[in-house]
Amino acid sequence: MELFGNSIILTYILLILQHTTITFVTILVISFVYYYFQKKFFKINGIPHEEASGIFGNMMQPSFGSVSFVERLKFYYSMDNVAQYVGFYDFNNPIILIREPEIIKQILIKYNTYFLDHYHSYESIHDILFKSNPYSLCDRNSLVCGNQFRKLFTSPNMEDTLFPLILKRSKNLVEYIDTNTENGTITINSKDIFGRYMNDVLSSCAFGIDNSDSINNPKDEFYKMAMDALTFKGLKLFKFFFMRTYPSLANYFRMNLTSDNVRWFFTSVVHDIVGIRNVNPKKRRRDMIEMMMELRFKNNLNEALPEITIEDITAQTFGFYMNGFDSTSSLLCFVTHLLSINEKAQAKLYDEVMGVYEKFQDEPTYEAINKMKYLDAVICETLRLYPITPYIERVCTRPITLAPAIPGGKFFHFEPGTSVWIPTYALQNDSRYYPYPRIFRPERFITTRKQILEIGAYLPFGLGNRKCMGEEFALLVTKLCLYQLVAKYQFNTSDKMILPLELDPWKFQIVRRLLR
């Protein structure tokens, strides 16, 4: 009887092993077939490309820091000067890299409803601070939230509500520098000081917190928690790449990019502010939190609309903070660097600033700031040389056929799920559209601004209905900061700086290596 029982157990184990082997082999075969056809994707469709190498596709060098991600994209952009678009592999995913401005305008404007989604959408992941980020929302959700957020950035609201908040923080920055200046000079880590400036601006304009002062106190609790959330290294960096490549698996394993402590902190902050404003209407003002509270109230009156929770408000507000923090602080780093090595441009900007400063001192009006043409040109030229993001990405959501990659070739049929990247850095540094593209020349945005915009080769904030919603906000924050600084200080290079400027090979965004 015991022998018979053992035989049954053995037979059962063999059956399990047999089924496991069959399942494993099936998965292996399917994976091989998928991998094979993925790697033949560009060849089948007649698109110029570089052959993939292993699991990294064409991303091995950027993944190990031997070449910056930005320079790698520029290499693919320049790979075929005849093609309207080329191809490469982001790990195992084929990417269509668009080179022709007319096709770019078709994707972002004319046929934008066919390319609504983002390549790096995190809607399916578990982390509440990222899944409802306005940047990562797909399809209609992004448009609904986007329409609400655009109310935040209308000229009347920018002038009446946000401008005074930003002005206060820009004056705090100048006061800090004045206090720490010795013998008329001060050496600062621009990324650090502009990061703290942006923290104070965003904590006020997004979260409604007016007592965060990381400029004078780097140990400020809000700043510490935000830096904890936004610092990617070690295991967290691995998680980021895993979530980026396999969002569904990341959600299955309930992976988070942020710690429980960070999520609790920001959720509690939003919960408290919403509670205070509901009880005391005098505390309300038209900032980011208020926009979300209005949308929440509107949705609660209509059962057909999705419910908006405190977690949703937290994610949207944190997303606005996250998307504005690094991009605008980096922009300030680049523009002050370019002014420090271009004395004539700095002198010309100083003359324009002083023309306004003599009348308004450190209390300029919204109108006065926006009338400063050379200040605007300096920022536009900086964004041309070093755009906030090295590429714009979209995912096809509806089948559509566009022009062939090579003149006379076959038309390419975009299927849902096809990934499209638009290399802003490479495009904006192309001599076909910008004579002497690596020279800092703000005047080009005064004399030929209209022609530049009509070409479609200037995309620091994107185009179409999914362009950056915070464009005017980012420009205003940058202009006010520069206005205050240029009026009182002269920018010079430091012995600790790396010259000529180098891009950080470990960053996927456009970030310069700061110190030796």
Secondary structure per residue as TSV (DSSP state, phi and psi in degrees):
chain	resnum	aa	ss	phi	psi
A	1	M	-	360.0	-40.4
A	2	E	H	-66.1	-40.2
A	3	L	H	-63.6	-42.7
A	4	F	H	-60.9	-41.5
A	5	G	H	-64.2	-41.7
A	6	N	H	-64.1	-36.4
A	7	S	H	-64.0	-40.2
A	8	I	H	-63.3	-43.7
A	9	I	H	-62.2	-43.6
A	10	L	H	-63.4	-43.9
A	11	T	H	-60.9	-41.3
A	12	Y	H	-63.3	-42.6
A	13	I	H	-63.9	-41.5
A	14	L	H	-63.8	-38.6
A	15	L	H	-64.0	-42.3
A	16	I	H	-62.2	-45.6
A	17	L	H	-62.1	-39.5
A	18	Q	H	-63.0	-47.1
A	19	H	H	-66.5	-37.5
A	20	T	H	-64.0	-42.8
A	21	T	H	-62.9	-44.8
A	22	I	H	-61.5	-44.4
A	23	T	H	-62.2	-44.7
A	24	F	H	-62.7	-45.7
A	25	V	H	-63.8	-41.0
A	26	T	H	-61.0	-47.2
A	27	I	H	-61.4	-40.8
A	28	L	H	-63.0	-44.6
A	29	V	H	-64.8	-46.2
A	30	I	H	-61.0	-43.0
A	31	S	H	-63.0	-41.1
A	32	F	H	-64.6	-45.6
A	33	V	H	-62.2	-45.1
A	34	Y	H	-61.3	-47.3
A	35	Y	H	-61.6	-42.2
A	36	Y	H	-61.2	-49.6
A	37	F	H	-72.3	-31.1
A	38	Q	H	-61.9	-42.6
A	39	K	H	-73.7	-13.7
A	40	K	T	-100.3	3.9
A	41	F	H	-54.8	-51.2
A	42	F	H	-72.2	-37.5
A	43	K	H	-63.8	-42.9
A	44	I	H	-62.1	-36.3
A	45	N	T	-96.3	6.8
A	46	G	T	66.1	37.9
A	47	I	-	-109.5	125.2
A	48	P	-	-56.3	137.7
A	49	H	B	-161.7	171.2
A	50	E	-	-107.4	135.5
A	51	E	-	-61.7	142.3
A	52	A	-	-75.1	153.4
A	53	S	-	-128.1	102.6
A	54	G	G	68.7	-160.0
A	55	I	G	-69.9	-18.7
A	56	F	G	-82.1	-8.7
A	57	G	B	64.5	-117.6
A	58	N	T	-111.2	19.3
A	59	M	-	-109.0	17.1
A	60	M	H	-65.0	-48.8
A	61	Q	H	-62.3	-47.8
A	62	P	H	-63.7	-32.9
A	63	S	H	-66.0	-29.3
A	64	F	T	-106.4	9.5
A	65	G	T	75.3	12.8
A	66	S	S	-79.8	-25.0
A	67	V	S	-139.4	140.0
A	68	S	-	-68.6	148.3
A	69	F	H	-58.0	-38.7
A	70	V	H	-62.5	-46.9
A	71	E	H	-67.0	-32.2
A	72	R	H	-66.5	-42.3
A	73	L	H	-63.4	-38.1
A	74	K	H	-64.5	-35.2
A	75	F	H	-61.9	-46.0
A	76	Y	H	-67.1	-36.0
A	77	Y	H	-60.4	-37.9
A	78	S	T	-92.0	4.1
A	79	M	S	-65.1	-35.4
A	80	D	-	-143.4	107.4
A	81	N	S	-75.9	-8.2
A	82	V	S	-94.2	-33.1
A	83	A	-	-67.0	145.3
A	84	Q	S	-82.6	-24.0
A	85	Y	E	-155.2	154.3
A	86	V	E	-129.3	178.1
A	87	G	E	-132.1	152.4
A	88	F	E	-154.4	171.7
A	89	Y	E	-112.3	121.2
A	90	D	E	-90.1	94.5
A	91	F	T	58.7	-115.5
A	92	N	T	-100.6	7.9
A	93	N	E	-102.9	120.9
A	94	P	E	-70.9	132.5
A	95	I	E	-117.1	130.0
A	96	I	E	-90.6	116.7
A	97	L	E	-100.3	112.7
A	98	I	E	-83.7	131.3
A	99	R	-	-110.0	-21.1
A	100	E	-	-97.6	120.4
A	101	P	H	-55.5	-34.7
A	102	E	H	-65.4	-39.5
A	103	I	H	-70.2	-35.4
A	104	I	H	-59.0	-45.2
A	105	K	H	-65.7	-33.5
A	106	Q	I	-64.2	-44.7
A	107	I	I	-68.8	-42.0
A	108	L	I	-88.5	-20.6
A	109	I	I	-123.7	-68.2
A	110	K	I	-61.0	-46.8
A	111	Y	T	-112.2	34.7
A	112	N	G	-62.5	-26.7
A	113	T	G	-71.6	-10.7
A	114	Y	G	-91.2	-10.7
A	115	F	S	-134.3	59.0
A	116	L	-	-84.0	-31.9
A	117	D	B	-84.8	159.8
A	118	H	-	-96.5	147.1
A	119	Y	T	-64.1	-42.2
A	120	H	T	-101.1	62.9
A	121	S	-	-85.9	135.8
A	122	Y	-	-112.8	21.7
A	123	E	T	-61.2	-31.0
A	124	S	T	-88.1	-2.3
A	125	I	S	-87.8	170.2
A	126	H	S	-85.2	-30.3
A	127	D	-	-65.1	117.5
A	128	I	H	-67.9	-24.5
A	129	L	H	-76.6	-16.8
A	130	F	H	-112.2	-29.5
A	131	K	H	-67.3	-27.5
A	132	S	T	-109.3	17.6
A	133	N	-	-56.8	130.4
A	134	P	T	-57.6	-26.7
A	135	Y	T	-73.7	-32.5
A	136	S	T	-95.6	-6.2
A	137	L	-	-67.0	144.9
A	138	C	-	-98.5	155.7
A	139	D	H	50.4	-131.7
A	140	R	H	-65.1	-33.0
A	141	N	H	-56.3	-39.3
A	142	S	H	-67.8	-34.9
A	143	L	H	-72.9	-38.5
A	144	V	H	-61.8	-50.7
A	145	C	H	-65.5	-38.8
A	146	G	H	-60.9	-42.6
A	147	N	H	-62.0	-36.0
A	148	Q	H	-69.8	-42.9
A	149	F	H	-67.8	-30.2
A	150	R	H	-63.1	-23.5
A	151	K	T	-64.2	-30.4
A	152	L	T	-65.8	-31.9
A	153	F	T	-105.6	19.5
A	154	T	S	-69.5	152.2
A	155	S	H	-55.8	-44.4
A	156	P	H	-60.7	-41.7
A	157	N	H	-73.0	-35.8
A	158	M	I	-61.3	-43.8
A	159	E	I	-72.4	-43.8
A	160	D	I	-82.0	-36.4
A	161	T	I	-107.6	-54.7
A	162	L	I	-78.7	-38.6
A	163	F	H	-55.9	-48.1
A	164	P	H	-61.3	-34.6
A	165	L	H	-67.9	-42.6
A	166	I	H	-68.6	-41.6
A	167	L	H	-57.6	-43.7
A	168	K	H	-59.3	-43.4
A	169	R	H	-70.0	-35.7
A	170	S	H	-66.3	-35.9
A	171	K	H	-69.8	-36.0
A	172	N	H	-60.9	-39.2
A	173	L	H	-62.7	-45.3
A	174	V	H	-63.6	-41.5
A	175	E	H	-61.4	-39.9
A	176	Y	H	-63.5	-45.7
A	177	I	H	-64.7	-42.2
A	178	D	H	-57.2	-43.4
A	179	T	H	-66.3	-32.8
A	180	N	H	-101.7	8.6
A	181	T	-	-81.6	134.7
A	182	E	B	-121.3	126.5
A	183	N	T	55.0	34.1
A	184	G	T	81.6	3.4
A	185	T	B	-132.5	158.3
A	186	I	-	-153.1	137.0
A	187	T	-	-104.1	124.6
A	188	I	-	-126.1	152.3
A	189	N	-	-84.3	104.5
A	190	S	H	-61.0	-38.5
A	191	K	H	-64.0	-38.6
A	192	D	H	-69.0	-50.7
A	193	I	H	-69.8	-38.0
A	194	F	H	-73.9	-27.2
A	195	G	H	-65.7	-42.2
A	196	R	H	-69.3	-36.4
A	197	Y	H	-60.7	-45.3
A	198	M	H	-67.6	-34.7
A	199	N	H	-59.7	-46.1
A	200	D	H	-67.6	-37.6
A	201	V	H	-64.9	-48.8
A	202	L	H	-73.4	-35.2
A	203	S	H	-63.0	-31.5
A	204	S	H	-80.3	-49.2
A	205	C	H	-77.2	-27.7
A	206	A	T	-96.2	-53.7
A	207	F	T	-92.8	-10.6
A	208	G	-	75.7	21.7
A	209	I	-	-98.2	119.0
A	210	D	-	-102.7	-5.1
A	211	N	-	-104.8	8.8
A	212	S	-	-80.6	123.0
A	213	D	-	-135.0	69.5
A	214	S	T	-74.9	-16.8
A	215	I	T	-59.8	-45.3
A	216	N	T	-93.2	-17.7
A	217	N	-	-136.8	89.5
A	218	P	T	-60.9	-14.8
A	219	K	T	-92.8	10.7
A	220	D	-	-52.1	132.4
A	221	E	H	-60.7	-43.7
A	222	F	H	-61.4	-44.1
A	223	Y	H	-63.3	-43.3
A	224	K	H	-60.9	-45.2
A	225	M	H	-65.6	-40.2
A	226	A	H	-64.7	-41.7
A	227	M	H	-67.3	-35.1
A	228	D	H	-59.4	-43.0
A	229	A	H	-70.9	-33.6
A	230	L	H	-98.6	-2.9
A	231	T	-	-90.1	121.2
A	232	F	-	-115.1	110.2
A	233	K	-	-158.0	162.1
A	234	G	T	59.6	-134.3
A	235	L	H	-59.5	-36.6
A	236	K	H	-64.6	-37.4
A	237	L	H	-66.2	-41.1
A	238	F	H	-60.7	-44.4
A	239	K	H	-58.9	-41.5
A	240	F	H	-60.0	-47.4
A	241	F	H	-64.9	-38.1
A	242	F	H	-64.9	-46.0
A	243	M	H	-63.9	-37.6
A	244	R	H	-65.3	-37.2
A	245	T	H	-91.8	-35.9
A	246	Y	-	-130.7	66.8
A	247	P	H	-60.1	-36.5
A	248	S	H	-67.0	-41.8
A	249	L	H	-65.5	-39.8
A	250	A	H	-60.8	-39.2
A	251	N	H	-69.3	-37.9
A	252	Y	H	-60.9	-40.9
A	253	F	T	-86.5	5.2
A	254	R	T	53.9	46.5
A	255	M	-	-78.3	142.2
A	256	N	-	-123.0	143.0
A	257	L	S	-87.1	-23.6
A	258	T	S	-112.1	152.9
A	259	S	-	-76.4	162.2
A	260	D	H	-57.6	-38.8
A	261	N	H	-63.0	-42.9
A	262	V	H	-67.1	-45.3
A	263	R	H	-62.8	-41.4
A	264	W	H	-63.9	-41.5
A	265	F	H	-60.1	-53.2
A	266	F	H	-68.7	-36.9
A	267	T	H	-63.9	-40.4
A	268	S	H	-65.5	-40.9
A	269	V	H	-59.2	-48.3
A	270	V	H	-65.8	-43.2
A	271	H	H	-58.0	-44.4
A	272	D	H	-66.7	-43.3
A	273	I	H	-66.6	-43.4
A	274	V	H	-60.9	-42.5
A	275	G	H	-62.0	-44.9
A	276	I	H	-62.4	-43.2
A	277	R	H	-70.6	-32.0
A	278	N	H	-67.4	-35.7
A	279	V	H	-80.6	-38.9
A	280	N	-	-123.6	94.1
A	281	P	G	-57.5	-23.4
A	282	K	G	-66.3	-19.6
A	283	K	G	-82.9	-5.2
A	284	R	-	-81.6	143.7
A	285	R	-	-151.6	160.2
A	286	R	S	-85.8	70.8
A	287	D	S	-108.5	-168.8
A	288	M	H	-60.7	-45.8
A	289	I	H	-58.0	-43.1
A	290	E	H	-64.4	-39.8
A	291	M	H	-59.5	-42.4
A	292	M	H	-70.3	-35.0
A	293	M	H	-65.2	-38.5
A	294	E	H	-65.4	-42.8
A	295	L	H	-64.8	-38.9
A	296	R	H	-62.1	-45.0
A	297	F	H	-62.6	-43.0
A	298	K	H	-62.7	-43.6
A	299	N	H	-68.1	-33.8
A	300	N	H	-66.6	-22.8
A	301	L	T	-84.2	-11.5
A	302	N	-	-127.4	109.8
A	303	E	T	-65.1	-20.3
A	304	A	T	-74.7	-17.6
A	305	L	S	-93.7	148.7
A	306	P	-	-67.4	145.2
A	307	E	-	-70.6	139.2
A	308	I	-	-107.9	120.4
A	309	T	-	-97.8	172.3
A	310	I	H	-60.1	-36.7
A	311	E	H	-63.3	-38.9
A	312	D	H	-64.3	-44.2
A	313	I	H	-62.5	-40.8
A	314	T	H	-61.5	-46.2
A	315	A	H	-64.5	-43.1
A	316	Q	H	-65.1	-43.2
A	317	T	H	-68.2	-43.1
A	318	F	H	-64.6	-37.6
A	319	G	H	-61.7	-40.3
A	320	F	H	-63.3	-42.2
A	321	Y	H	-61.8	-50.2
A	322	M	H	-61.7	-45.7
A	323	N	H	-70.3	-26.9
A	324	G	H	-89.5	-27.4
A	325	F	H	-64.6	-63.0
A	326	D	H	-70.6	-39.6
A	327	S	H	-65.4	-45.8
A	328	T	H	-76.5	-35.3
A	329	S	H	-66.2	-37.0
A	330	S	H	-66.3	-39.8
A	331	L	H	-59.1	-43.3
A	332	L	H	-64.6	-36.5
A	333	C	H	-62.5	-45.9
A	334	F	H	-67.7	-43.2
A	335	V	H	-68.6	-39.2
A	336	T	H	-69.2	-33.8
A	337	H	H	-63.7	-47.8
A	338	L	H	-64.3	-36.5
A	339	L	H	-68.1	-34.7
A	340	S	H	-68.5	-25.6
A	341	I	T	-105.6	4.2
A	342	N	-	-129.5	84.1
A	343	E	H	-61.8	-37.9
A	344	K	H	-65.1	-41.4
A	345	A	H	-65.6	-40.0
A	346	Q	H	-65.5	-40.0
A	347	A	H	-66.3	-39.4
A	348	K	H	-67.0	-39.3
A	349	L	H	-66.9	-39.9
A	350	Y	H	-59.2	-42.9
A	351	D	H	-61.2	-42.5
A	352	E	H	-67.1	-43.3
A	353	V	H	-61.6	-45.1
A	354	M	H	-66.5	-28.2
A	355	G	H	-62.6	-31.5
A	356	V	H	-88.5	-38.2
A	357	Y	H	-63.9	-35.3
A	358	E	H	-60.6	-27.7
A	359	K	H	-91.4	-40.5
A	360	F	H	-110.2	-10.7
A	361	Q	T	56.1	-135.9
A	362	D	T	-92.1	20.2
A	363	E	-	-123.7	58.6
A	364	P	-	-67.7	157.8
A	365	T	-	-89.7	161.9
A	366	Y	H	-57.7	-43.2
A	367	E	H	-65.6	-42.3
A	368	A	H	-63.0	-42.3
A	369	I	H	-62.8	-43.0
A	370	N	H	-76.8	-9.0
A	371	K	T	-91.7	-4.1
A	372	M	-	-81.3	98.8
A	373	K	H	-69.8	-41.6
A	374	Y	H	-71.8	-36.2
A	375	L	H	-59.1	-44.6
A	376	D	H	-63.0	-41.8
A	377	A	H	-65.0	-38.6
A	378	V	H	-60.8	-44.3
A	379	I	H	-69.0	-42.2
A	380	C	H	-61.6	-42.1
A	381	E	H	-67.9	-36.0
A	382	T	H	-63.2	-43.6
A	383	L	H	-67.5	-25.9
A	384	R	H	-70.3	-47.9
A	385	L	H	-68.2	-40.7
A	386	Y	S	-134.6	76.3
A	387	P	-	-60.8	155.3
A	388	I	S	-56.4	-39.4
A	389	T	S	-128.1	142.9
A	390	P	S	-72.5	-14.1
A	391	Y	-	-158.0	156.3
A	392	I	E	-106.9	133.5
A	393	E	E	-121.4	144.0
A	394	R	E	-140.4	158.2
A	395	V	E	-123.1	131.7
A	396	C	-	-64.4	133.4
A	397	T	-	-115.0	-14.1
A	398	R	S	-140.2	143.0
A	399	P	-	-59.9	137.4
A	400	I	E	-157.5	147.4
A	401	T	E	-112.0	129.7
A	402	L	E	-121.7	173.8
A	403	A	-	-55.7	153.8
A	404	P	-	-66.7	157.1
A	405	A	S	-65.9	-42.3
A	406	I	S	-111.0	133.9
A	407	P	T	-52.0	127.7
A	408	G	T	88.9	-7.0
A	409	G	S	-81.6	-173.9
A	410	K	-	-87.0	147.4
A	411	F	-	-65.1	146.1
A	412	F	E	-100.5	129.3
A	413	H	E	-98.1	109.5
A	414	F	E	-77.1	121.8
A	415	E	-	-98.3	154.1
A	416	P	T	-53.2	133.1
A	417	G	T	101.5	-12.6
A	418	T	-	-68.2	129.6
A	419	S	E	-93.5	133.2
A	420	V	E	-124.3	129.5
A	421	W	E	-119.2	142.0
A	422	I	E	-117.8	110.6
A	423	P	-	-80.2	87.8
A	424	T	H	-59.2	-43.8
A	425	Y	H	-61.3	-48.5
A	426	A	H	-66.0	-42.5
A	427	L	H	-62.5	-43.3
A	428	Q	H	-80.2	-4.4
A	429	N	T	-117.9	28.5
A	430	D	-	-97.6	125.6
A	431	S	T	-67.2	-14.0
A	432	R	T	-66.3	-28.1
A	433	Y	T	-110.6	-22.7
A	434	Y	S	-135.1	107.0
A	435	P	S	-57.9	136.5
A	436	Y	S	49.1	64.1
A	437	P	T	-63.2	-26.6
A	438	R	T	-89.1	1.2
A	439	I	S	-92.5	132.4
A	440	F	-	-75.4	107.4
A	441	R	-	-136.8	83.0
A	442	P	T	-57.7	-27.6
A	443	E	T	-59.3	-24.3
A	444	R	H	-63.5	-24.6
A	445	F	H	-89.5	5.4
A	446	I	H	-107.1	-44.6
A	447	T	H	-85.0	-33.9
A	448	T	S	-126.7	26.9
A	449	R	H	-56.7	-46.6
A	450	K	H	-61.3	-45.1
A	451	Q	H	-64.0	-39.7
A	452	I	H	-60.1	-46.1
A	453	L	H	-69.6	-34.1
A	454	E	H	-69.3	-33.0
A	455	I	H	-61.5	-38.9
A	456	G	T	89.7	21.2
A	457	A	-	-111.7	21.8
A	458	Y	-	-128.1	104.8
A	459	L	-	-135.2	41.1
A	460	P	T	-62.9	-25.2
A	461	F	T	-116.8	9.3
A	462	G	-	83.8	-170.7
A	463	L	S	-141.7	163.8
A	464	G	G	80.6	-168.7
A	465	N	G	-78.4	-1.4
A	466	R	G	-116.0	21.9
A	467	K	S	-69.1	166.7
A	468	C	-	-58.3	120.4
A	469	M	T	-70.3	-24.1
A	470	G	T	-95.5	19.4
A	471	E	H	-55.6	-54.2
A	472	E	H	-64.3	-35.2
A	473	F	H	-64.8	-47.9
A	474	A	H	-61.0	-41.6
A	475	L	H	-65.8	-40.5
A	476	L	H	-66.0	-43.6
A	477	V	H	-59.9	-42.6
A	478	T	H	-68.3	-44.3
A	479	K	H	-62.8	-44.5
A	480	L	H	-64.0	-40.9
A	481	C	H	-63.6	-47.0
A	482	L	H	-65.2	-39.7
A	483	Y	H	-55.6	-48.9
A	484	Q	H	-66.7	-40.8
A	485	L	H	-73.9	-45.7
A	486	V	H	-64.1	-32.2
A	487	A	H	-64.9	-26.9
A	488	K	H	-117.9	-19.0
A	489	Y	-	-133.8	160.1
A	490	Q	-	-112.9	134.4
A	491	F	-	-88.4	130.6
A	492	N	-	-133.6	157.4
A	493	T	-	-76.0	155.2
A	494	S	-	-106.9	153.1
A	495	D	T	-62.3	-22.6
A	496	K	T	-81.9	-12.1
A	497	M	B	-75.1	149.4
A	498	I	-	-88.9	115.7
A	499	L	S	-127.9	136.0
A	500	P	S	-66.8	164.3
A	501	L	-	-57.6	136.5
A	502	E	-	-122.0	144.1
A	503	L	B	-87.7	143.8
A	504	D	-	-71.3	115.3
A	505	P	T	-69.6	-12.5
A	506	W	T	-93.7	0.9
A	507	K	-	-108.8	141.0
A	508	F	S	-86.8	-17.0
A	509	Q	S	-91.8	174.6
A	510	I	-	-86.0	99.6
A	511	V	-	-131.4	131.9
A	512	R	B	-89.2	149.4
A	513	R	-	-72.9	124.5
A	514	L	-	-85.9	-51.0
A	515	L	B	-125.3	155.2
A	516	R	-	-72.5	360.0
